[in-house]
Amino acid sequence: MKDLKHLYELERLLEDANNDLVRKARSEGRKCVATVCENVPEPLLNLPGTFSVRLRAPRTGSMEMATYYMTSFLCEYTRALLERAMEGGYNFTDCLITPDGCTMLNRCIENMELLHTMEKPDFFYEYMEIPMKNDENGLNLYTLQCRNHVLTPLHERFGIDVSDGAIRQAVAEHNRVCQLIRAIGEYRKEDHPCITGYEFHILTMATYVAPKNMLIPVLEETLEELKTREPDTKKYRARVVLVGSEVDDVDVVKLIEDCGAYVCADRFCYGSFPGRDEIILTEDEDALTQICRQYMNRAQCARYMNQEKIQGRRAYVAKLAEDYHADGIIYEQMKFCDPWAYERTVGTQVLRDEYHYPVLSVDRPYAVGHSGQLRTRVQAFVESIEIKKIQGGGK
């Protein structure tokens, strides 16, 4: 296929946390609000005068100093973030808002604060509690936490407009991004897709790490481009859904597709499901409550522990596999990620036994690079799917 017009510039964008669009937004006087978890509602971080960035550590090398403070038994994502912070890699941010998505993230951010990794005198940290059940008590907690640890500090420290009207304006911009990502992602359903899973992952990731208003024209142009783009003659040997914990390393999807498995859908942190679902607002209730309710109800995070949520996560993945015509599921988890370790173990069995999908279950390092072990396992998984097809098996 002919290269997408904006792909190269977006690949370059993802090589640096302090990327070109971030620097441009800061030069306009906008405040950069950083977070590390999908459980902080994005529209609340993208009010007029602010823009959000999900922290990541591209081109990670040694994590020796972070390992000294956090031990080698915590996930590499949190250690990579701390290492990059100690290097001064996040000094472009103006504040950092983190939920208690897991104890490792909390420990990471606490170390950033204790080690004074951010040099700005007006920089501040906020820690949020997130509900573990999607019920009315959970909604009350979520709404209160977002008001006390997001809206109030942004208003008091930076003078940001946090009114209902400003929130609705941010939601409208957020929804436009979601509409474009979803429309682009629909092409993955085709027998001969005109976009690869890797290209889609690049587009989606960019929307998490750069100002959304600057990406909307890029996404609109890409969508138009895809309408007339000729599919690649290359035939993938299998279609898979990639599911699991945090994936911000672009090489993960690239490695899978190099092994002959087309990544037709995604359900991971930094992915499009459910992170790029639109937020529907009505006029009969305040915007903050509606945002929190929808984030809470649609969340697929392993932190939610009520049975409806637990069972729903497996059904959600199975429905994705059905809708996007997947032959199998790759269930990944970053090594030492406790919440997703349990979720992956049980989810793998349920998706195999109850939904009858072939499942490859793997744990992986933060930066995959050219991992020979992962490549070998994906290749073997693709071959097993092919054999089942030859033998006339179902899913």
N, C-alpha and C positions, 0 to 999 in steps of 0.2 A: 504494500500500500504506500501511496505517497505520504510523506511525513506531514503531520498536522502542523499548521503554520506556527502555532504558539508553543508547541511541545518543547523545543529546545530551550526557550527562555524560561519556561516553567521548571524544567529540569534544573537549570542553573539557579532558579529562585530557591529551590529546595536544598541547595548545597550549603546554605548559610541561614542560621536562625535570624540574624539581622540582615534580611534580604533587601533588595532594591526598593520594593514597594513599601516595606516597613520604614525604611529611611525617608522615602518620599512623604509618607503620611506624617512622620515626626517633624519633617521640615515645614509642614503646614500648621504645626502647633498642636496636633492631636495627641492625646495621651495614649500610651500603649499599655493595655491591661493584659497581663499574662495569666494563664491558667495551665493546669496539667491534667485535667480530667474532663470527660464529657458530661459529668453531672452538674457542671456550672452552666446555667442557661446562656447560650451565646448572645442572644439579642440584648441581654442586660449589660453586656460588655461592649456593645457596639452602638452606644447612644451617641447623639450628636456631640462631637468633640473627642470621642474615644474610638479605639479599634482594638480588637482582641487578637491574641496570638497564643496558640497551643504550643507550649515549649517542647522542643525535641533537640537532639544532639547529633546532627548530621556529621559524618566523617569521624565518628568516635574512634579514638585510639586507646591509649592506656587509661585505666580507671583506678590506678593504684592509690591515689590520695583519697578518692571517694570510698574505696574499699576499706581504707584504714578507719574512716569514720563510721562506716555503715556495715562492715563485715562482708565477706564474700557470699553469704547466704541470703542476701536480699537481691531482688531482681535487678538486672542490668540497666533497665530503663531509668530507675531512680538513681542508680549510681552514676550513670552517664550524665544525667541532668546535674547532679551535684558537682561532678568533675568539671563540666562546662561552666557552671556558675563560678567555681573557684578560679577558673581561668579568665573570668571577666566576660564570658560570652553572652551574658544576659543583661548587661548594663544599659542596653537600649530601652528596657522596660521601665515603666513608672510605678507599677505595683504588681503584686502576685496574689491571686485569690485561689485558694485550694480547698476542695472538700475532703472529708475523711473517707475518700473512696477506698483506701486501704491504709494500714499502718505504715507501710513502706513509703508511700507518698508523703504522709505526715512527717515521718522521720527525715526524709530528704529535704523538705522545705524548712523544717525546724533547724537542720544543720546549715542550710543556706543563711537563715536569719542569724543563728549564733555565731557563724563565721564571718558575718558582715560582708557577704559576697557582693551585695549591691552597693554601689558607691554613692548614689544620689542621696542628698540629705533629706528630701521629702518622700523617699521611697517608703512604701508600707506593705505589710503582709496582712492577709485576712484568712482565717480558718473557718470553714463552714461545717456544720453537721448536716448529713444527708440521711433521709429516712431509709429504713430497711424494709418497710412495707408500704405498698401503695394504697393507703386507706386515708380516711379523713384526718386522723391525727398526723399521719405522715405529711399530708398536704399543708396542714397548719404549720408544722415544723419547717418544711421546705420554704414556704412563703416568708416566714419570719426570718429565716437564715439569709435568704436572698435580699431581703430589705435591710437587715442589720449589717451584713458583711459584704454587700455589693453596692446597693443603691446609696445608702447613707454615707459610707466613706467616700464614694466617688463625688457625691454632691458637696460634702463638707471640706474635702481636701482639695478638689480640683474645680469646684463650682459647676459641675456637670448637671444639666437639666435631666432630672429623673422623673419627670411628670408622666402621667398616663399617656399623654399625647406623644412624648418623646419615645416612650417604650414602643408604642404602636408604630411609629415611624421606623424604628430599628427592626421590628418584626417584618414590616413590608420589605425592607432590603434583604433581610435574612431569607424570606420566602422566595424572592426572585432568584437568589442563588440556588435554593433548593429545587425550584422548578426547572432550572437549567441543567443542574446535575442529574436530576431524575430523568429528564428528557434525553439527555446524552446516554445515560445508563440503559435506557430502553433498547438501544441498538444491540446490546449484549444478548438479547433474547433471540436474535436471528440465527439461522443455521450457519450463515457465513457473515459474521459480524464485521462491520466496517470500522470498528475500534477495538483495540486489544485491552485486556484487563489491566496491563501495565500502564497504558496511556490513560485509561479511566482513573486509575489510582493516582497518577500524577495530578490530574485535574482536580480530583476530590481533595487530595492532601493540600493543594495550594489554597483552597478555600478555608482551611483551618489555620493557616500560618501567615496570612497576608490580609490587608484591608479588603473587605468584600466589595465595596463600591468600585475599587480599581480592577477587580477581576470580572465583574459582570460583563463589560464589553468583550473581554477575551472569551468568556464562556458562550456568549451570544454568537460571536463569529465562528467559534468551533462547532456549535450546533448547526449553523448554516452550512459549514464546510462538510459535515458528515452526511448531509442530505444528498450530496452528489459524489461522495467518496466511494471509489470502487473497493470492494472487499479484497483482502489478500487471497491469493490462490492457495496459500498454505492451509493444509487441513490439520486441525488439532485432533489429537487422538482421543481426547476426553474433555468433558466440560465439568468443572468443579466449582463449588461454593467454598470460599475461604472464610473460616469462622474462628473467633477466639478473642484473645486479649489485644493489647496495644500493638499496632503495626504502623510504624512511620518510616521504616526502612524500605525504600522503593525497590531494593534488590530482592525482597521476598517474593513479590508477585512476578518479577522478571525471571527469577530462578524457576519458579513453578511453570511458567509458560515456556521457558526454554526446554523444559522436560516434556513438552507436548500436551500439557493440561491447560486449557483455556479457563481463566478465572472469570466466570460469567456473573458472579454476584459476590457480595462481601458483607460480613456481619462481624466487624471488629472495631475497636476504638480507632478513630481516624478514618473509618469507612463511611459509606453513604447510607447504610441501613443500621439503625433508624436515624442516624445523625443528620441526614438531609431530608427528613420529613418536614413538610410545611407545618406551621403553627396557625391554627384557625382561631381567629378572635371574633367575638361577638360584642355587641354594645351593652349588654345587660349585666356585665361583670367587669371588674377591673382587669387590666391586661396582665399584671403581675401574677395574679392567682391563676388565670387561664394558662399562662406559660408554664408555671410550676406544675399544674395538674397534667398538662400534656407531656411535659418532660418526664414526670414521674410514671405516668401510665404506659408510655411507649418504651421506657428504658429497658434495655436488655442486659444491663450490667449485672454481673454475678453477685453484687453486693445485696441485691433485693432477695429476701429469704422466705417470703410467704409462698405457700405451695402453688398458688395461682401463677406467680411469677416464675417459679422454678420450672413448672411444667410448660408454661408458655414459651420459655426460651427455646426449648427443643422443638415445639410445634412451629415456632417462628422460623427456625432454620429449615425445617422440613418444607414449609410453605415456600420459602425462597428457592430451595432446590427444585421444587415442582414448577414454580412460575418461570424460572430461568432455565428449565430443561437440563438440569445438571445430572451427570452420570454418577457423581460421588461428592463427598464432602471432605475437605481437609480441615481438621480441628487443631489449631495451633495454640500454644501458650508459651509465654516467655518463661524461661527457667527461673524457678523460685518464686513465681507469681502465685501466692497462696489462693486467692479467690478463684482464679481461673484453673488452677490445678485440680481442685475438686470438681469444678464445673465441667472441665474437659473429660475427666475420667468417667463421670456418670453420663454426661451428654453423649459421649462416643458410643457407649453401650445402648442407650435408649434409641439413638438414631439408627443404629445397626439392627437392633432386635425388634423395635416397635415400628419404625418407619422404613426399615429394610433398605437403607442406603449403604453402599460401601463407604467406610470412613477411615481416613488416615489420621492417626492421633500422634502429634509430635510436640516436644518442647524444643525451644530454640534460643540462641543467644539474641541479644538486642540487635547487633549488626551482623546480618547473615553473611554478607560478602559473597564468596563463592564456595560456600560450605559443601564439601564433597559428601558428607554424611547425609545432609538434607536432600541433596540432589539425588543420591542413590535411592533414598526412601520414596521420593516422589516418582522417580522413574519406575520403581517396582510397583507402586500403587497404580500408575497409569497402565502398566502391563497387565495387572490383575483385572482391571476394568475391561480391557480389551479381550482378555481370555473369557471373561464372563459373557461378553457380547457374542463371541464366537460360539460359545456353548449354548447360546439361546437363553441366557439368564435374564432376569428382569433388571431392576435397579441394582 
